[in-house]
Each structure stands twice: as C-alpha cells, then as structure tokens.
C-alpha cells in the first residue's frame, strides 16, 4: 500500500527473494543447497543470499532484467544449488553468463508436474544423470575483473569488453524487441534464455517457416512450442500475417486459439508473437492465468479438434546445455 492505495498483485505469478548483506560471506552464501538440506533454508522459495557488492556488480553487468531473473531461478530453484559448489558468487555468475551453470531436471519429476505436456525426449534421462554430479567452480572472473578495472587503465590502453550473456544474436534481438513491448515480458526473456541452443534454433526456424509460407500464399500461419520444464509450463506461439490482412482480426483469431491450446496443455503462461510477412516483429501477447478445470473450454477444445499432446511426439528438451558449451573449471569425476 502506498498513499492509502492498495496494489492488486493477483496477476503476479513469480516472486523471488533476495537477501543482500553488507559483508561478503563467501561459501555461506554460495552453497545454498547445504543450507536447504540442513533445514536452515526452505526447500521451496529459497532466498538468494549475496553481498551488496556482488549484487551491485551483477546489476552493472546484466543488460536485461530477464538475465537476472534466470540467474535467480538457477541459483535458488534448481539442482544447481545441490551440485554446483563455489567460494565466490561472481564465479557462479560468470559461469552463468557463459550459458552454463545448469543441471538438467529429473524427467521423472517433470512429467507428474506437467502431465498434459508432450513427453520428454529419450535424451533427458542420460543428460540428467550426466549433469547431476558435484561440480566445483573455480576462478571465472578474469574477464569481469578486467572490465570492472577499466577506469584504472593507463590512457590509450585498449578498453576491455563488457561481459555479455552468451546466446544466439537473433534470440538476443528478439528478446529485446519483446521485452520493450510491455508487461510480463521479462519472463519471456528468462524462458528464452533458458533454452538450449538447439531449441532456440527450433524457435527461430519455426518463425522463419511461418514467414516463408505467408509470403508464398498470402495467408496467416502459426506455430507453437511447448517448453514445460523446471520453472513451470510456458508455451510459445508465433503467428505471421500478410500485409493485406488487418491486424485486429488476425489477433482475435490467434488469441482464441492460444486460449484453447494453453488450456488443453495446462500451460501456466503463454506468449504470442506476431510478425508480418517480411519478418518484422509487430506485437506480443501474454497470458498468465493459472490452468484450472473448465468444462466449457474442454468442450471448445474438443469441437476445435486440436491435436492431442501425445500425438505431437516428444518435446524438444528446452533446458539442455549449449552444444558450444565451455567450462574453464574442472568437473569432479563420478
């Protein structure tokens, strides 16, 4: 409440807690999994514990709010807390910026959480077993230290490059365009950055294919990807329209489709992206109502003859490691 006015927080779907301390507590802050197993911290809703210095440094480096949100997810609400050990928060952060700091979720736990989503691929189990080993993170901060000390360089010395999150350039551009669109889109960026490079390419190829078809036949086209994972069940819809079609009727049609499909899949959040036939991003839609039983929607789904999730085949594992993954510190052998 501010100035006697209550804020409506009912649309809020994701809350993260940050505990910022004046002192640097080292491994006491980085090894959150040990605190959870001892009962000192809760298993669900674990706060991120860090120093003001590290928080300020991360704030200077992060270029997008979605990067910070994904980092909080990884550090507090994933198996990273169990299997990654480090003495310094910034070492973990720089490993994250290099598109690492990740443990594949256990597929046996994911399916009960998202029973209506397409099943995981056969790769999910061996990938989880490969990831779920203790990893000690050493010094990752050479690039960060150089950039933070840029003001102390002698005049004329080459300026160090600011560390940036490693993702496909087109994905970075898409996230920037969508996040600038409106509310709720920070979660879109975090969900996109959580995808493997393979799945990011799948998204881009799906968008390109819809654009290609619209150019050929002058008709709207659409595609959808289910991204059920450790942080809920986001679904991504992308649509294209020809220049000859007005935007409003196309949006009404696709919004109705999203409403039915996300109900069928039990998706807790959905993003709809509209592109014109030249591939220009035009508009984003965000749906975050929680899935619930609805006989009327069930009937509409049946009448629309939507494809069943099982018939769509196994989903692409969205959170697998990058194929171009690099790690500068060693992993402990199993």
Secondary structure, DSSP 4 states (H G I P E B T S, - for coil): -BTTB----TT------EEEESS--THHHH-HHHHHHHTSS-SSSPPEEEEHHHHHHHHHH-SSHHHHHHHHHHHHSSTHHHHEEES-HHHHHHHHHTT----PPPHHHHHHHTTTSPPPPTHHHHHHHHH-S-EEE----HHHHHHHTGGGSPTTPPPPPPP-----HHHHHHHHHHHTT-TTHHHHHHHHHTS-HHHHHHHHHHHHHHHHHHHHHS--EEEEEEEEETTEEEEEEEEEE-TTS-HHHHHHHHHHHHHHHHHHHT-SEEEEEEEETT--EEEEEEE-PPP---HHHHHHHHHHTPPPGGGG-SPP-TTPPPTT---SS-B---
